[in-house]
Amino acid sequence: MSTADDKKVGVIGIWHLGSVYSACLAELGYQVIGIDDDIDRVNNLNLGIPPVFEPGLKELILSNIERRRLTYTTDIKTIENCAHVMITFDTPVDENDDVDLSSILDACRKMSTNLNNGTMIIISSQVPVGTCDYIKSTIKLVNSSIELEIAYCPENLRLGKAIDYFMKPDRIVIGADNIESLDRVEKFFNIIAAPKLRMDLRSAEMTKHALNAFLATSISFANEIANLCDEAGADAVSVISALKSDSRIGQGVPLHPGLAFSGGTLARDLKILAKLGNDNNYDTSLINGVLEVNRRQNSLVIKKLRKIFGELSGLTVGILGLTYKAGTSTLRRSASLEIIKELTANRITIKAYDPKADPEEVRLHKNFEFLPDPYTVAKDSDALVILTEWHEFTCLDFDLIKAIMKKPVVIDAKNLLDSQMLIQKGFIYSGIGRGKTS
């Protein structure tokens, strides 16, 4: 058992996951040190500026800094007195959705010589099954005398609702390979009122893959049904509503016809499972099918534009929504960027607006003009395309928008808007799986 302070927690890797974990653990009464290599990020965090927008996060960080429960640093040595160290990197993926563990492994090597005997290392980053064993051996290679405990507690945060999901989770999965570690991590999380599901390390790692694979399968299933509804003249929104009313399915399943799942999170786990199957000569037909449906889905936007306009070259299209999803500021692996790339390849001029998009991320992209409001985007556009489900888009003055557009065309890729209202106002409306273009 560690002689370090049981109330002191080191949180290593501070972007979305780490900033939420560090702030929430401090709010729950722990003394938290957030550690990251990025000095600018650390300086901003100590001023209460999180690296990504998340509702309530800025206020939570500031409150706990003021109460002296939370601080951020680049100094890895500060974990020396921490009884618990959490690894909370938002595990990066490449353009092919393949996972890159280098930042996690580098951090583990760096911290190895600063760990106390008995320090509990809790991994919450998304990692392939078997990674926790590899992390333990990586640390032992650097510091062979260390006695350490390791657990895997997969994160289950959702962008835009992350604080609520941390504080009030459906359950907390705890993976460890001995009873003592399971007991210790359960005690660490006992301050959160939620069922604790105990299992071995690899089962906990596999649980995260299975959960995300199920969510991804649900999304691709809804999109496949929606695409067939378009062909059949049926309304996928009504169909999905009926499905969700069945107690065997329920309201919580993500059956929402629309764009492909993006951000890399779900695809990362599908790719990990597909690789696991391939490495063991097992055909992952279902997983491969989910990935294929998802790969095709975002091309629906350009297909719908082509159906309405025929020739695309020379069109001006307004994009409403750039972020990965509503409730966040990040454009990382956003479906909007993929769709814009396809549109500009067809010589379409793009104007765009998003209420929360990170200005620094926006500036990295030169293939669209970013404008300050939806009406400037709509002015003289041939079509408006809804790509993120921001609520404010439902409250726009569509009479004004119709008056200032070249042609009143709305492609609603999130099925966000009132289709009948728009059709009555004289718009050409096309959603995903709505049966027809009106």
C-alpha positions in Angstrom: 0.0 0.0 0.0 1.2 3.5 -0.8 2.3 5.8 1.9 1.2 8.8 -0.2 -1.8 11.0 0.6 -5.0 9.1 -0.3 -6.8 12.4 -1.0 -4.2 13.5 -3.5 -4.7 12.6 -7.1 -2.5 13.1 -10.2 -4.4 13.4 -13.5 -2.1 13.0 -16.5 -3.2 14.1 -20.0 -5.4 17.2 -20.0 -7.6 17.9 -22.9 -11.3 17.1 -22.8 -11.2 13.9 -20.7 -8.5 15.1 -18.4 -9.9 18.5 -17.8 -13.4 17.1 -16.9 -11.9 14.4 -14.7 -9.6 16.8 -12.8 -12.3 19.4 -12.2 -14.9 16.8 -11.2 -12.6 14.9 -8.8 -11.7 18.2 -7.2 -15.3 19.1 -6.9 -15.8 15.7 -5.1 -13.2 16.7 -2.5 -9.9 15.3 -3.8 -6.8 17.4 -4.0 -6.0 17.2 -7.7 -2.9 18.0 -9.7 -3.5 18.0 -13.5 -0.3 17.3 -15.5 0.3 18.0 -19.2 3.3 18.7 -21.4 1.6 21.7 -23.2 2.7 24.8 -21.2 0.2 27.0 -22.9 -2.7 24.6 -22.1 -1.5 24.4 -18.5 -1.3 28.2 -18.2 -4.8 28.6 -19.6 -6.2 26.0 -17.3 -4.7 27.7 -14.2 -6.6 30.8 -15.4 -9.8 28.8 -15.7 -9.7 28.4 -19.5 -10.3 24.8 -20.5 -8.8 23.5 -23.8 -12.3 22.7 -25.2 -15.7 24.0 -24.6 -17.9 21.9 -22.3 -20.9 23.3 -20.5 -20.1 24.2 -16.9 -16.5 23.1 -17.1 -14.9 26.6 -17.0 -16.9 27.5 -13.8 -16.0 24.1 -12.2 -12.3 24.6 -12.8 -12.3 28.2 -11.5 -14.3 27.3 -8.4 -11.9 24.5 -7.4 -8.8 26.5 -8.2 -10.2 29.2 -5.9 -10.8 26.6 -3.2 -7.2 25.4 -3.7 -8.3 21.9 -4.6 -7.1 22.0 -8.2 -3.9 23.1 -9.9 -2.2 22.3 -13.2 1.5 21.9 -14.0 3.9 20.5 -16.6 6.0 18.9 -13.8 5.6 15.1 -13.7 7.5 15.0 -10.4 4.4 16.4 -8.6 2.8 12.9 -8.7 5.3 11.7 -6.0 2.9 12.2 -3.1 -0.2 11.0 -5.0 -1.8 7.7 -3.9 -3.8 7.6 -7.1 -2.6 8.6 -10.6 -5.1 8.7 -13.5 -4.2 8.4 -17.1 -6.7 10.5 -19.1 -5.3 11.3 -22.5 -7.9 11.6 -25.3 -6.2 8.8 -27.2 -5.4 10.2 -30.7 -6.4 8.4 -33.9 -5.0 8.9 -37.4 -7.1 9.6 -40.5 -7.8 5.8 -40.8 -9.1 5.7 -37.2 -6.1 3.7 -36.0 -5.1 4.3 -32.4 -1.8 6.0 -31.5 -0.6 5.1 -28.0 2.6 7.0 -28.1 1.5 9.8 -25.8 0.2 7.4 -23.2 3.3 5.2 -23.2 5.7 8.3 -23.1 3.9 9.6 -20.1 4.1 6.3 -18.3 7.8 6.1 -19.0 8.3 9.6 -17.7 6.3 9.1 -14.5 7.9 5.7 -13.7 10.7 7.1 -11.6 8.4 9.3 -9.6 5.9 6.7 -8.5 5.7 5.5 -4.9 5.5 1.8 -4.1 1.8 0.9 -4.1 0.7 3.9 -6.2 -2.7 3.0 -7.8 -2.6 3.8 -11.5 -6.1 4.1 -13.0 -6.2 4.1 -16.8 -9.3 5.8 -18.3 -8.1 6.6 -21.8 -9.5 4.5 -24.6 -6.9 1.8 -25.3 -6.9 -1.6 -27.1 -7.5 -4.7 -25.1 -4.2 -5.8 -23.6 -2.8 -2.3 -23.2 -2.9 -2.2 -19.4 -0.6 -5.2 -19.2 1.7 -3.5 -21.7 1.7 -0.3 -19.7 2.6 -2.2 -16.5 5.6 -3.9 -18.2 6.6 -0.6 -19.7 6.8 1.0 -16.3 8.7 -2.0 -14.9 11.3 -1.7 -17.6 12.1 1.8 -16.5 11.7 1.2 -12.7 12.1 -2.5 -12.0 11.9 -2.2 -8.2 8.5 -0.4 -8.2 5.5 -2.2 -6.7 2.5 -0.8 -8.4 -1.2 -1.5 -8.9 -3.0 -0.9 -12.1 -6.7 -0.7 -12.9 -8.8 0.1 -16.0 -11.9 2.3 -15.6 -13.1 3.2 -19.1 -14.4 6.7 -19.5 -18.0 7.1 -20.5 -18.3 10.8 -21.0 -20.3 12.5 -23.8 -19.3 15.8 -25.3 -21.7 18.5 -24.2 -22.9 16.5 -21.1 -19.6 15.3 -19.7 -19.9 16.7 -16.2 -23.3 15.1 -15.7 -22.1 11.8 -17.0 -19.1 11.9 -14.7 -21.0 12.8 -11.6 -24.1 10.7 -12.3 -23.0 7.7 -14.4 -25.1 4.7 -15.1 -22.3 2.6 -13.7 -18.6 2.6 -13.1 -16.6 -0.3 -14.6 -13.6 -1.3 -12.6 -11.0 -3.7 -14.1 -8.1 -5.1 -12.1 -6.5 -8.5 -11.7 -6.6 -8.8 -7.9 -9.2 -8.3 -5.2 -7.1 -5.7 -3.3 -6.9 -3.4 -6.4 -10.6 -3.8 -7.1 -11.4 -2.9 -3.5 -9.1 0.1 -3.5 -10.5 1.6 -6.8 -14.1 0.9 -5.6 -13.3 2.9 -2.4 -11.8 5.7 -4.5 -15.0 6.0 -6.5 -17.4 5.4 -3.6 -18.0 9.1 -3.4 -20.0 8.7 -6.7 -23.4 7.0 -6.2 -23.5 4.5 -9.0 -23.2 0.7 -9.3 -19.6 -0.6 -9.5 -19.1 -3.4 -11.9 -15.9 -5.4 -11.0 -14.0 -7.5 -13.5 -10.5 -8.4 -14.7 -8.4 -5.9 -16.7 -9.0 -7.4 -20.1 -12.7 -7.7 -19.6 -12.9 -4.0 -18.6 -10.9 -3.0 -21.7 -13.2 -5.2 -23.9 -16.3 -3.7 -22.3 -15.4 -0.3 -23.7 -14.8 -1.8 -27.2 -18.1 -3.6 -27.0 -20.1 -0.6 -25.8 -18.8 1.7 -28.6 -19.3 -1.1 -31.2 -22.9 -1.4 -30.1 -23.5 2.3 -30.3 -21.9 2.5 -33.7 -23.9 -0.5 -34.9 -27.1 1.3 -33.7 -26.2 4.5 -35.6 -25.4 2.6 -38.8 -28.6 0.6 -38.5 -30.6 3.8 -38.2 -28.9 5.3 -41.2 -29.4 2.1 -43.3 -33.1 2.1 -42.5 -33.3 5.9 -43.2 -31.7 5.4 -46.6 -34.2 2.7 -47.4 -37.0 4.9 -46.2 -35.9 7.5 -48.8 -36.2 4.9 -51.5 -39.5 3.6 -50.3 -41.2 7.0 -49.6 -41.4 6.3 -45.9 -40.5 8.6 -43.0 -37.6 7.3 -40.9 -38.3 9.6 -38.0 -41.7 8.0 -37.6 -40.2 4.5 -38.1 -37.5 5.0 -35.5 -40.0 6.5 -33.1 -42.0 3.3 -33.3 -38.9 1.2 -32.8 -38.0 3.1 -29.6 -41.4 2.6 -28.2 -40.7 -1.2 -28.0 -39.5 -2.1 -24.5 -36.9 -4.5 -26.0 -35.2 -1.4 -27.7 -36.0 1.6 -25.5 -35.4 5.4 -25.8 -31.7 5.4 -24.9 -30.5 3.6 -28.0 -28.9 6.1 -30.4 -31.2 5.4 -33.3 -31.0 8.9 -35.0 -31.0 8.9 -38.8 -28.5 11.4 -40.0 -24.8 11.7 -40.7 -22.1 9.1 -40.1 -20.6 8.8 -36.6 -17.5 10.9 -36.5 -14.8 12.1 -34.1 -12.9 8.9 -34.3 -14.1 7.5 -30.9 -16.5 4.9 -32.2 -14.6 4.0 -35.3 -11.4 3.5 -33.2 -13.0 0.7 -31.2 -14.5 -0.9 -34.3 -11.0 -0.9 -35.9 -9.5 -2.4 -32.8 -12.1 -5.2 -32.8 -11.6 -5.8 -36.5 -7.9 -6.0 -36.0 -8.4 -8.4 -33.1 -10.5 -10.6 -35.4 -8.0 -10.4 -38.3 -5.1 -11.3 -36.0 -6.9 -14.4 -34.8 -8.3 -15.5 -38.2 -11.9 -14.5 -37.3 -14.1 -12.8 -39.8 -15.7 -9.7 -38.2 -18.4 -9.4 -40.9 -20.9 -7.3 -38.7 -18.2 -4.8 -37.6 -16.9 -4.5 -41.2 -20.5 -3.8 -42.4 -21.0 -1.1 -39.8 -17.8 0.6 -40.9 -18.9 0.4 -44.6 -22.4 1.9 -44.0 -20.7 4.7 -42.0 -18.1 5.3 -44.7 -20.9 5.9 -47.3 -23.2 8.0 -45.2 -21.7 11.5 -45.5 -21.8 11.3 -49.3 -25.6 11.7 -49.0 -25.3 15.5 -48.8 -23.6 15.9 -52.1 -26.0 13.3 -53.7 -29.0 15.4 -52.4 -27.5 18.6 -53.8 -26.9 16.9 -57.2 -30.5 15.6 -57.3 -31.8 19.1 -56.8 -29.4 21.2 -58.8 -27.8 18.7 -61.3 -24.6 20.7 -62.0 -22.8 21.6 -58.8 -19.9 23.7 -60.1 -20.3 27.3 -59.2 -22.9 26.8 -56.5 -22.6 28.6 -53.1 -23.6 26.5 -50.2 -24.1 27.7 -46.6 -23.1 25.3 -43.8 -24.7 25.6 -40.4 -22.7 23.6 -37.9 -19.0 22.7 -37.9 -18.3 21.0 -34.6 -18.1 17.3 -34.0 -21.5 17.5 -32.2 -23.6 20.1 -30.4 -22.4 21.1 -27.0 -18.7 21.2 -27.8 -16.2 23.5 -29.5 -14.0 21.0 -31.2 -13.7 20.3 -34.9 -11.5 17.3 -34.4 -12.6 14.6 -36.9 -15.8 16.4 -37.5 -18.2 15.1 -40.2 -18.7 18.7 -41.4 -15.1 19.0 -42.4 -15.2 15.8 -44.4 -18.4 17.0 -46.2 -17.0 20.4 -46.9 -13.9 18.8 -48.4 -16.1 16.8 -50.8 -18.2 19.8 -51.7 -15.2 22.0 -52.5 -13.7 19.2 -54.6 -16.8 19.7 -56.8 -16.1 23.5 -57.1 -18.8 24.6 -54.6 -18.1 27.7 -52.7 -18.6 27.2 -48.9 -19.7 29.7 -46.3 -20.1 28.5 -42.7 -21.2 29.4 -39.2 -21.1 27.6 -35.9 -21.9 29.2 -32.5 -19.2 27.5 -30.5 -16.5 26.4 -33.0 -13.0 27.0 -31.6 -11.6 30.0 -33.6 -8.1 28.5 -33.6 -9.3 25.3 -35.1 -11.4 27.2 -37.6 -8.4 29.2 -38.8 -6.6 25.9 -39.7 -9.1 25.3 -42.5 -8.9 27.4 -45.6 -11.6 25.8 -47.8 -14.5 27.8 -46.4 -15.3 31.3 -45.3 -16.3 31.5 -41.6 -19.0 34.1 -41.0 -20.4 35.6 -37.8 -24.1 34.6 -38.0 -26.5 32.2 -39.9 -28.1 35.0 -41.9 -24.8 36.2 -43.4 -24.3 32.5 -44.4 -27.7 32.3 -45.9 -27.5 35.5 -47.9 -27.0 34.7 -51.7 -26.5 31.0 -51.0 -28.0 28.4 -53.3 -28.6 26.0 -50.4 -28.3 25.7 -46.6 -27.0 22.5 -45.1 -27.5 21.7 -41.4 -24.6 19.6 -40.2 -24.6 20.1 -36.4 -27.7 19.9 -34.2 -27.4 23.2 -32.4 -30.8 24.2 -30.9 -30.4 27.8 -32.1 -30.8 26.7 -35.7 -34.5 25.7 -34.9 -35.2 29.3 -33.9 -34.1 31.1 -37.0 -36.3 33.5 -38.9 -36.9 31.3 -42.0 -39.0 34.0 -43.7 -36.0 36.2 -43.7 -33.7 33.4 -44.8 -36.0 32.5 -47.7 -36.0 36.1 -48.8 -32.2 36.5 -48.8 -31.2 33.1 -50.4 -30.7 32.6 -54.1 -32.9 29.5 -53.9 -34.7 28.3 -50.8 -33.1 24.9 -50.5 -32.4 23.3 -47.1 -30.6 20.0 -46.7 -31.2 18.9 -43.1 -28.6 16.3 -42.5 -29.6 16.1 -38.8 -33.4 16.0 -39.2 -33.4 19.0 -36.8 -35.9 21.3 -38.4 -39.7 21.3 -38.7 -39.9 19.9 -42.3 -43.6 20.7 -42.7 -43.1 24.3 -41.6 -40.3 24.8 -44.1 -42.3 23.2 -46.9 -45.3 25.4 -46.2 -43.0 28.5 -46.4 -41.9 27.4 -49.8 -38.6 25.8 -49.1 -37.3 22.7 -50.9 -36.5 20.5 -47.9 -34.5 17.3 -47.9 -33.8 15.4 -44.6 -32.2 12.0 -44.1 -34.8 9.3 -44.5 -37.8 11.6 -44.8 -39.1 9.9 -47.9 -38.9 12.6 -50.5 -37.6 16.1 -51.4 -40.4 18.6 -51.3 
